[in-house]
Amino acid sequence: MRTQNGPFPPLERAPGERPLATAYDVALLDLDGVVYSGKEAVPRAVRALHLAREAGMRLAFVTNNASRSPSAIAAHLSGLGVPARAADVITSAQAAARLVAGRVPPGSAVLVAGAVGLRLALRERGLRPVSVAAERPAAVVQGYAPDMSYGLLAEAAVAVRDGALYVATNSDSTLPTPRGPQPGNGSLLQVIITATGTRPIVAGKPEPPLHAEAVARSGAARPLVIGDRLETDIEGAVRVGADSMLVLTGVTAPRDVVLAPVGRRPAYIAADLGGLLEAQPVIGPGKPGGAGADEPGGIVRRGGWQARRPPDGGPLELSGSGRWIDGLRALCAAAWSHDQITAEMAEPAIARLGGPGEEISLES
């Protein structure tokens, strides 16, 4: 039986013996690149989430996006066929508001460099959103807004320079759009950082406040964090000791996950949210030597594939055939069983793996 590293109780049975949707009580799901991409649902995501719910798993939607309110996000999800209430959505705006409320007096003015979702979250915590430094705000909170103006950034910079607490909802340098990655909140933060020399306290992934907010609001006892980004979703889970599942429907490519450094290694890998319905063995807890080998000689078997990292430090070896995702899991287990490998050591095996293949059926 696997014992988790974090503050959550150990599982009654090893996850590899039953589907993940029955091994964990709550899925803490990232949204962009996991459940939807832009306005459209990720293929197979809606059906997989329905089946996970039927298996007894509760769903919570956790996002670094602070521009929209939980009710707006819930309406978007429901429109895609994923029934969701505002209470099921946890945003970095809510995490930032809780963080600020714990550090300034009740009813304090807070200068908001962000959108309506951030203002609503601050009001929920009994704080008073303002837009000008002349209000002498106790804090400045910055989140992404598509119509952010120079004037508002200048007001925020004045308040930070005058001593206001500086908090950011997230530090994502980019955000996904139909036109490709565009500047995100992390890029906009650099305006105030450069002007004032002050760096913000960050509430969103991979920092712990958003995860704590999600656990508190969802009541999770054995959460599974699900995301598409190693540097936010997966690193955030590792930092708080929670298990995670990386899905390959967003920004992370197979090569990225094989080469993932310690601290950004998920417990599970899936092609998409259908992975919740699989009985997956744990790949590794995110430290050298954690994944281990299935057999003597450092051999790892997954499905019809076998992977091996030679003891002499040579390139990863991959042989066999079967589902593409099983080959990737075998590769990662072999790669992560030792210290960090280089791209040169991994590329031949990744090329042998090829592209995505057939995944599990979601019909039953």
Protein Blocks (a to p, Z undefined) as FASTA:
>chain_A
ZZdfblbdcdfbdfklpcfklmpmbdcddfehplpgcjbccehklmmmmmmmmnopacdd
ddfblkbcfklmmmmmmmnopacdfklpccfklmmmmmmmmmccehiacdddddfklmmm
mmmnopacdfbfklopabdcddddfkbcfklmmmmmmmmmnopacddfblcfbdcdfkbp
addfklmmmmmmmmnopacddfbdcbfklmmmmmmmnopabdcdddfbfklmmmmmmmno
pacdddfkbmbcfklmmmpcehiacfbdcfblmlmmpccddfbgoiahklopabghhiac
ehjbccdddfklpacddededdfklmmmmmmmmmmmmccddfklmmmmmmmnopaddddd
fkZZ
